[in-house]
Amino acid sequence: MNKLVFSLTLLIASAVKVAAADAMAVISYIEPISKQEDVLKVWITAASTTQVEYKTTPQSLNRTRLRRSAIKSIYFFEPPVFKEAMDLYESRDYRGARDKFAECKTAYDKLDNIKGNYSTLAGFYEMETCRKIFDLEALNKLLDVYQADTLQREHQRHQLEVYAVWDAVRTKSWARLDALATEIVVKKQWIGEHLAQIKYCHGLALEGLGRDTDALIAFSGAFTADYTASEELTQAAALACLRVIKANDEVRLAIQLWGTEDEDPNAPGYFLLQEAVAMCDLWKKSLGSGKPLPAEFSSFLRYREDNKPKPKPKAAAEKPAEEDGENGDGGDDPEE
């Protein structure tokens, strides 16, 4: 009896697994006899370059094959596993989403030669989760085997081009990345999300090459290009700006002269210092999304202009000597 129950359990589990891999879709095709266009709601079980295999109900054991040449279009319904993965993705649980996208990719991989299939789409978002958490080694491995031919949306195909600059970051090929980012940024009219990535990666290259001023410009560009769309990249760009500012020699001088009579409010270092203060305030207010400001940058908050001590004027220190010269008995008379 126990063996029978165990066998039934395995059979049910197997059936569920098969059902999960069948993609519900609508097929628009030309009926071979009437030559009229018709529409079918089906569960696609497999596909080759010449045929699509489907069943007409989820429970059916019968399979029908339709020539790809007769099919005008296929529209896939969103599978539950993909919806679950996307919910995790949109709530920024990227590690949980990555596992679910991988599950979806595997479940529907027999259909990955059909445009708009959810295996290819899940594979794309699996790579995106790696990018979001800056796991560039995992991204590289997934990209090496990714088949993008059936990826439909243009902005997603453009993202695949942007992965080239991320790969240069992975290998720390700063000179190559500098040249690549300079070339690719003018290649097309990028949307803000892609432009921000290119500028951020370019900033890393410029920082690695010791061109800190140019790096700061690139990081600032990344920060502004995608401020509301990608929280992770915006935060990374902001922290990169603070990192470059902290290492700047003119900023260090401005800190050294803070509140002294030699301070120059018009100096570049002073301006950058105030930029850092403003960015730290923005981080605490909204940019950090509740994350604490990294301790290495918290010292910037000491240099708000309204907290600055007033320096003692030089004239005040020299005044007693002047008075001695004017009122003293031993002074020479200018008229003599």
C-alpha positions as CSV (number, residue, x, y, z in Angstrom):
1,M,0.0,0.0,0.0
2,N,2.8,2.4,0.9
3,K,4.5,1.6,-2.4
4,L,1.3,2.4,-4.3
5,V,0.9,5.8,-2.5
6,F,4.5,6.6,-3.2
7,S,4.1,5.7,-6.9
8,L,1.0,7.8,-7.2
9,T,2.8,10.8,-5.5
10,L,5.6,10.5,-8.0
11,L,3.1,10.3,-10.9
12,I,1.2,13.4,-9.7
13,A,4.4,15.3,-9.2
14,S,5.6,14.3,-12.7
15,A,2.3,15.4,-14.2
16,V,2.5,18.8,-12.5
17,K,6.0,19.3,-13.7
18,V,4.9,18.5,-17.3
19,A,1.9,20.8,-17.0
20,A,4.2,23.6,-15.7
21,A,6.3,23.3,-18.9
22,D,3.4,23.6,-21.2
23,A,3.0,27.2,-22.4
24,M,-0.5,28.6,-22.7
25,A,-0.7,30.6,-25.9
26,V,-2.9,31.9,-28.7
27,I,-1.9,30.8,-32.2
28,S,-3.0,32.7,-35.3
29,Y,-2.6,30.5,-38.4
30,I,-3.8,29.8,-41.9
31,E,-6.2,26.9,-41.9
32,P,-4.7,24.5,-44.5
33,I,-8.1,23.5,-46.2
34,S,-10.1,26.7,-46.1
35,K,-7.0,28.9,-46.4
36,Q,-8.7,31.2,-44.0
37,E,-7.0,32.7,-40.9
38,D,-8.0,31.1,-37.7
39,V,-7.1,31.4,-34.0
40,L,-6.5,28.7,-31.5
41,K,-6.0,28.8,-27.7
42,V,-3.5,26.0,-27.0
43,W,-0.9,24.7,-24.6
44,I,2.3,24.4,-26.6
45,T,4.4,21.4,-25.5
46,A,7.4,21.6,-28.0
47,A,8.6,23.5,-31.0
48,S,11.2,22.9,-33.7
49,T,12.3,25.1,-36.6
50,T,9.5,23.5,-38.8
51,Q,6.7,22.6,-36.4
52,V,4.9,23.5,-33.2
53,E,3.4,20.8,-31.1
54,Y,0.4,21.6,-28.9
55,K,-2.6,20.3,-27.1
56,T,-6.0,21.9,-26.7
57,T,-6.6,21.4,-23.0
58,P,-4.1,21.3,-20.1
59,Q,-5.0,17.7,-19.3
60,S,-5.1,16.3,-22.8
61,L,-2.7,13.5,-23.8
62,N,-3.2,14.1,-27.5
63,R,-0.7,16.2,-29.4
64,T,-1.2,18.1,-32.6
65,R,1.5,19.5,-34.9
66,L,1.2,22.6,-36.9
67,R,3.7,23.7,-39.6
68,R,5.6,26.9,-38.7
69,S,5.0,28.2,-42.2
70,A,1.3,28.2,-41.6
71,I,1.6,30.2,-38.4
72,K,1.2,34.0,-38.6
73,S,1.8,34.8,-34.9
74,I,2.0,33.3,-31.4
75,Y,1.1,35.1,-28.3
76,F,2.1,33.6,-25.0
77,F,0.3,34.1,-21.7
78,E,2.4,35.0,-18.7
79,P,3.3,31.8,-16.8
80,P,2.7,32.0,-13.0
81,V,6.4,31.3,-12.3
82,F,7.4,34.3,-14.4
83,K,4.9,36.5,-12.6
84,E,6.3,35.4,-9.3
85,A,9.8,36.1,-10.5
86,M,8.9,39.5,-11.7
87,D,7.1,40.4,-8.5
88,L,10.3,39.6,-6.6
89,Y,12.3,41.6,-9.2
90,E,10.1,44.7,-8.9
91,S,10.3,44.5,-5.1
92,R,14.2,44.5,-5.5
93,D,14.6,41.0,-4.1
94,Y,17.1,40.3,-6.9
95,R,18.6,37.1,-5.5
96,G,15.1,35.5,-5.0
97,A,14.1,36.7,-8.5
98,R,17.2,35.2,-10.1
99,D,16.3,31.7,-8.8
100,K,12.7,32.1,-10.1
101,F,13.8,33.4,-13.5
102,A,16.2,30.5,-13.8
103,E,13.4,28.1,-13.0
104,C,11.2,29.7,-15.6
105,K,13.9,29.6,-18.2
106,T,14.5,25.9,-17.7
107,A,10.7,25.0,-17.6
108,Y,10.1,26.6,-21.1
109,D,13.4,26.0,-22.8
110,K,11.9,23.7,-25.4
111,L,10.1,26.8,-26.8
112,D,13.1,29.1,-26.9
113,N,13.1,29.2,-30.7
114,I,9.7,31.0,-30.8
115,K,9.7,34.8,-30.6
116,G,8.2,36.1,-27.4
117,N,8.7,32.9,-25.4
118,Y,9.1,33.1,-21.7
119,S,12.3,31.0,-21.5
120,T,14.3,33.6,-23.5
121,L,12.6,36.5,-21.6
122,A,13.3,34.8,-18.2
123,G,16.9,34.3,-19.3
124,F,17.2,38.0,-20.0
125,Y,15.9,39.0,-16.6
126,E,18.1,36.4,-14.9
127,M,21.1,38.3,-16.4
128,E,19.6,41.6,-15.3
129,T,19.4,40.4,-11.7
130,C,23.1,39.7,-11.9
131,R,23.8,43.2,-13.1
132,K,21.6,44.7,-10.4
133,I,23.6,43.1,-7.7
134,F,26.9,43.7,-9.6
135,D,27.6,39.9,-9.9
136,L,29.5,40.4,-13.1
137,E,31.1,36.9,-13.2
138,A,27.7,35.3,-13.1
139,L,26.4,37.7,-15.7
140,N,29.3,36.8,-18.0
141,K,28.7,33.1,-17.7
142,L,25.0,33.5,-18.5
143,L,25.7,35.9,-21.4
144,D,28.1,33.4,-23.0
145,V,25.3,30.8,-23.5
146,Y,22.4,33.2,-24.0
147,Q,20.4,32.9,-27.3
148,A,18.9,36.3,-28.0
149,D,17.4,35.6,-31.5
150,T,13.9,35.4,-30.1
151,L,14.1,38.3,-27.7
152,Q,11.4,40.7,-29.0
153,R,11.7,44.1,-27.3
154,E,14.1,46.6,-28.7
155,H,15.2,48.1,-25.3
156,Q,16.1,44.6,-24.1
157,R,18.2,43.9,-27.2
158,H,19.9,47.2,-26.6
159,Q,20.7,46.1,-23.0
160,L,22.6,43.2,-24.5
161,E,24.9,45.7,-26.2
162,V,25.4,47.6,-23.0
163,Y,26.7,44.4,-21.3
164,A,29.9,44.8,-23.3
165,V,30.9,47.8,-21.1
166,W,30.0,45.8,-17.9
167,D,32.3,43.0,-19.2
168,A,35.1,45.5,-19.4
169,V,34.4,46.5,-15.8
170,R,34.6,42.8,-14.9
171,T,38.1,42.4,-16.4
172,K,39.2,45.9,-15.2
173,S,40.3,46.7,-18.7
174,W,40.2,50.4,-18.1
175,A,41.8,51.7,-21.3
176,R,39.6,49.4,-23.4
177,L,36.5,50.5,-21.4
178,D,37.4,54.1,-21.9
179,A,37.6,53.7,-25.7
180,L,34.5,51.4,-25.8
181,A,32.3,53.7,-23.7
182,T,33.4,56.8,-25.7
183,E,32.4,54.9,-28.9
184,I,29.2,53.3,-27.8
185,V,27.7,56.4,-26.1
186,V,27.3,58.2,-29.5
187,K,26.2,55.0,-31.3
188,K,22.5,55.7,-30.8
189,Q,20.0,57.6,-28.8
190,W,20.1,55.6,-25.6
191,I,17.3,55.6,-23.1
192,G,18.2,56.9,-19.6
193,E,18.6,53.5,-18.1
194,H,21.2,52.5,-20.7
195,L,22.9,55.8,-20.8
196,A,23.4,55.8,-17.0
197,Q,25.0,52.4,-17.2
198,I,27.4,53.5,-19.9
199,K,28.4,56.6,-18.0
200,Y,28.8,54.8,-14.7
201,C,31.1,52.2,-16.3
202,H,33.0,54.9,-18.1
203,G,33.4,56.7,-14.8
204,L,35.0,53.5,-13.3
205,A,37.4,53.4,-16.2
206,L,38.4,57.1,-15.9
207,E,38.9,56.7,-12.2
208,G,41.0,53.6,-12.8
209,L,43.1,55.6,-15.3
210,G,43.6,58.4,-12.7
211,R,41.5,61.0,-14.6
212,D,39.5,61.9,-11.5
213,T,37.8,65.1,-12.8
214,D,36.6,63.3,-15.9
215,A,35.4,60.4,-13.7
216,L,33.4,62.7,-11.5
217,I,31.7,64.2,-14.6
218,A,30.8,60.7,-15.8
219,F,29.5,59.5,-12.4
220,S,27.4,62.7,-12.2
221,G,26.0,62.0,-15.6
222,A,25.1,58.5,-14.5
223,F,23.5,59.9,-11.4
224,T,21.3,62.3,-13.3
225,A,20.5,60.2,-16.4
226,D,18.6,57.5,-14.4
227,Y,17.8,59.1,-11.1
228,T,14.3,57.6,-10.7
229,A,14.6,54.4,-12.7
230,S,17.4,52.4,-11.2
231,E,17.9,52.8,-7.5
232,E,21.0,50.5,-7.3
233,L,22.9,52.3,-10.1
234,T,21.9,55.8,-8.9
235,Q,23.2,54.9,-5.4
236,A,26.4,53.4,-6.8
237,A,27.0,56.5,-8.9
238,A,26.4,58.8,-5.9
239,L,28.9,56.9,-3.8
240,A,31.4,56.9,-6.6
241,C,31.1,60.7,-6.8
242,L,31.7,60.9,-3.0
243,R,34.7,58.6,-3.3
244,V,36.3,60.7,-6.0
245,I,35.6,63.9,-4.2
246,K,37.1,62.6,-1.0
247,A,40.3,61.7,-2.8
248,N,40.6,65.1,-4.5
249,D,43.7,67.1,-3.4
250,E,41.8,70.5,-3.7
251,V,39.0,69.1,-1.5
252,R,41.5,68.0,1.1
253,L,43.0,71.6,1.0
254,A,39.5,73.1,1.4
255,I,38.9,70.9,4.5
256,Q,42.3,71.9,5.9
257,L,41.4,75.6,5.5
258,W,37.8,75.2,6.6
259,G,36.8,78.1,8.8
260,T,40.2,79.8,8.7
261,E,41.2,83.2,7.3
262,D,42.9,81.5,4.4
263,E,39.8,79.8,3.2
264,D,38.7,80.6,-0.4
265,P,34.9,80.0,-1.0
266,N,35.6,80.4,-4.7
267,A,38.1,77.6,-4.9
268,P,37.2,74.4,-6.9
269,G,37.9,72.3,-3.8
270,Y,35.4,74.3,-1.7
271,F,32.8,73.9,-4.4
272,L,33.3,70.1,-4.6
273,L,33.2,69.9,-0.8
274,Q,29.8,71.6,-0.8
275,E,28.6,69.2,-3.6
276,A,29.6,66.3,-1.3
277,V,27.7,67.8,1.6
278,A,24.6,68.2,-0.6
279,M,24.9,64.6,-1.9
280,C,25.2,63.3,1.7
281,D,22.1,65.2,2.7
282,L,20.2,63.8,-0.3
283,W,21.3,60.3,0.6
284,K,20.0,60.6,4.1
285,K,16.8,62.2,2.9
286,S,15.8,59.9,0.1
287,L,18.6,58.7,-2.1
288,G,19.8,56.0,0.3
289,S,16.3,54.5,0.6
290,G,16.8,53.9,4.3
291,K,20.4,52.7,4.0
292,P,22.8,54.5,6.3
293,L,25.4,56.8,4.7
294,P,28.7,54.8,4.6
295,A,30.9,55.8,7.5
296,E,33.7,56.8,5.2
297,F,31.7,59.7,3.9
298,S,29.9,60.8,7.1
299,S,32.7,63.3,7.9
300,F,31.5,65.5,4.9
301,L,28.5,66.5,7.0
302,R,30.7,68.6,9.3
303,Y,31.3,71.0,6.5
304,R,27.9,72.6,6.0
305,E,28.3,76.3,5.5
306,D,25.8,77.1,8.2
307,N,28.0,75.3,10.7
308,K,31.2,77.0,9.7
309,P,33.1,78.8,12.5
310,K,33.8,82.5,11.8
311,P,37.6,83.1,11.4
312,K,39.3,85.8,13.4
313,P,40.1,88.7,11.0
314,K,43.8,89.5,10.4
315,A,43.1,93.2,11.0
316,A,41.9,92.5,14.6
317,A,45.3,90.9,15.4
318,E,47.2,93.8,14.0
319,K,45.1,96.6,15.5
320,P,47.0,96.9,18.9
321,A,50.3,97.4,17.1
322,E,48.7,100.2,15.0
323,E,47.4,101.9,18.1
324,D,50.8,101.8,19.7
325,G,52.2,103.5,16.7
326,E,49.7,106.2,16.7
327,N,49.5,106.9,20.4
328,G,52.9,106.0,21.7
329,D,55.4,108.6,23.0
330,G,58.3,107.4,21.0
331,G,56.7,107.6,17.6
332,D,58.1,110.0,14.9
333,D,56.1,112.9,13.8
334,P,55.4,112.5,10.1
335,E,55.5,116.3,9.6
336,E,58.9,116.7,11.0
